[in-house]
Amino acid sequence: MSDSFPFSSLNPSSQDEPVYSWVAPGFPQPSLPLAAPSEQISHHPDPLTNGPSVVSPENSLNSKVAIPRSANSTAAPNRGRVSRACESCRDQKVKCSGHRPICQRCQETGTPCSYGDRKREKLARRLSDLSARVQTFETLLQNIYPNLDSLAAQYVEQILSDQYDNEQTSSHLPSELPSPLFDAAPGSPIGAIDFTSEDFNRDEKIQAMGFVGEHSEIAWIYRLKRILHQFHHGTLGQGLDRNYVTTANYFLDDSEVTVLSDVDLSQRPPRAVADSLVESYFHIVHPYFPIIGKVTFLGQYKSYYSALVRPGKRWLAILNLIFAVATKYARDLSKVAEASVEDHAVYFSRAWKLSMGDVALLDHPNLQQVQVEGLSAFYLMTVGQANRSWRVSGISIQSAVTMGLNLRNESSIIQFTSRETRYRVWWSLYVLHVSVCVMTGRLPSSTEDSCTTPLPVPFVEEDFSRIEVEQLIEDHDARTFFMENLVSRSSAQSAEISLIPESPRRQSPSPPKHSDQVASLAAQILTPNISLHFLYFVELGFIMRRTIDALYAPGAGRKSWRSIEMVISALNGRADAWLAKLPADLHFMQGAPTCERERLSLALYFYSTKILITQPCLSRILLQPSWDPETETFSTTMAAMCIDTASRMFDLLPTSPDLAWVYHLSPWWCIVHYIMQATAVLLISLFIREKANTIQYPRTIDGVTKASNWLSYLAVMDPSAQRAWAVCQDLFTHREIEAAMKSPSQS
């Protein structure tokens, strides 16, 4: 018995006392010894025995006999309950010693021993994985959301809205934003885009202007003027002009377009004058809008003046429209026209009577009629008739769809040069119509997914007869592969394929070997030219069109701000991808001097597109009664980008107004629109910063000052610029804007 219990008596006086073993067979012995009668157990641990220490008070009357531990030296010490068992012991539901890296049982049995993560660690890892997946899905939604159809987009918006509401509820965040300075559309975070509060039939002045949508700078200026009026006069009412919305309009639609009734339809200018006008047109307009096949037309033109042919009415209408545009350009450039001031109106009247008057609109369109309508829309835009230009450009789009120009043509009876010319006619009308839609704030006339027309090849028409270009036009696979190396994949094949979001994981199938060789040969002879510029001009038109549909269509007024943020982010990324693909020769800052006109055109169009994408964030800030930049990082960042883009647009303009620069380098037909678009952004930014009591940036002040100088300079010969300058002057006189421009600035 002493062998089993060597520590049975710690008190010498108890050596004669019997020792009892209370260990029952089949049961583990107690881990704590019982105290002897002569001892009291202290609950303070003994550092030597790792158990309760024994205190022996002298003359104890109730001494107890201690039942010692087992002295079996081969048995493992009993550790009690361990904090974590290994996986093997847990699976077999046996007690684990908890030793690391191998517990005693696994060591004795030769079983692999491993310790899994704690429950808390598993939950943390699971949360991290789920967060990564959510981030992936959010990125995916950002990429595909702008390209969803209306039903799918509505479903996604509802899901996101429900999730956002749940987030707010769980976080105890307020579910309502502060009331705006004036009532916006119900549920619309960017203004009134799904309803109108105007009667556009009430008088001739407002009929001439027509509806102006949210993506027009006129709507931005009108909103700012309305807010400034409320600051001084309270709610809208008696002190406000009934036609207040028209005071922000600077176009000339309320003036009549003169169509002379006594023009001689067979009259034509002398050959020298005609040659000068035709050459001017193909130099200043054709690179941007190749509505006319240059090579074919010039051959017909020479035959006409050589009295070898008797052309039809529509061809004569095209010729007179070319004369009208070129005469308008020459008159503005020289300030004093060599011929009569009304010369361009005479040419336009002759063209209108030849092709659009009487019952011409009831006739079935052909290719020449489509070209007449497109040129008429362009002419109306140059004379400040934005409303009429939008209507006629819409007619030209409908006529083009009637002709099937919106589809890829595989007819074997159409020559490849004629096929490519038709493609260019379509894209010219497309870009022209989108541009006028931005000016008026209206939606395009046709749906984007109805187009499969390939993008125009980046070679001038004089090179179409080269074998490399001819093969590229005829081989659709080679053409697609060739375009993918120039523009983003989503635009390379057609507008239909452009609806598919770009994905780095999705690779286009390799073209056949012959098509690959054709594309390679064409790439070897490609040099910077006006057709390469037109290709990138069209791709920007894609992005601008998508922006209008996704952010400014009436349905956008019912979207949540979260979904609008996703659209803005995706569109901004697509615009940046376009810039990354732009060849060095056409780049804004580092391009070749020989491409200065093309570079300036792309720069203005690109900045206009970026303003259109980011402007909803600026409007969102404007609509709030107070604004803390820390509360919404996305809106603040995008609004700052919008303001910076407007300033960059003014950086493109010379410091001193220069008429030669306007008409030799810039897209003179819409330069006032670009200036007003950027000016509206900067004026809104001045008001926001003044309202927030912040210091103004000198760059913004410089931009507004430059805008005023340029508009006052252009107003001398351009009635549209004169009205635009008056609109801005009216805003400059408001106390808030005036104070912002005079406040101290910081560099």
BELHU-V645712 format. One line per field, one symbol per residue. burial: 1 if it has 9 or more other ideal C-beta (glycine too) atoms within 8 Angstrom, else 0. A space follows every 50 residues. Layout:
burial: ???
//
This chain:
burial: 00011001101001000010000000000000111111111000010000 11110100010011111100100000000001001111110000011100 00111110000010000000010010000000000001001111110100 00110110011001101100000000000100011001111111000001 00001111111111111111111111111100000000010011111111 11100010110010000000000101110110011110111111101101 10110000000001111111111111111111100010000011111111 11111100010000100111111111111111111111110111111111 10101100000001011111111111111111111111111011010100 11111111101011010111111010111111110111011111111110 11000001001000110110111010011111111111111111111111 11101111110111111111110110110011000111001000111111 11111111111111111111111100100000011111101110111111 01100000101110011101111111111111111111111000010101 11111111111011100101111111111111010111111010100
//
